[in-house]
């Protein structure tokens, strides 16, 4: 075990701003991934899991380098959908966005066939949800990526 520079999952989360619940979700979801499985723990006892810092940081850097562009693309699609459905190019000018989304949903009743209406309404609701939540997610993801890179360079220099 002397070859490892170790870090606990909780300490990694504290440094990167990642929640332990999200860390565990990544661990569960990618545990058996065939191409890039979640790093195996060096030591685990009760609620404490300890990992090799370099392996853990490399894995999170790879994950979040792929995740951030995807989140940014989703946000861009959400903005385009909201702009198209509300008729306003600058969403910051809209004083009450939920009301504008509701009005846009109401306008869909006259603009779409019965078969298309539920799909368009669902797309609009999803776009509104993404528009409200994704900026915070993107900032959190960028922080995790930056801190994981910083930890990785600190370990590799040492």
Secondary structure by P-SEA (a helix, b strand, c coil): ccccccccaaaaaaaacccaaaaaaaaaaaccccccccccccccccccccccaaaaaaaaaaaaaaaaaaaaaaaaaaaaaaaaaaccccccccccaaaaaaaaaaaaaacccccaaaaaaaaaaaaaaaaacaaaaaaaaaaaaaaaaaaaaaaaac
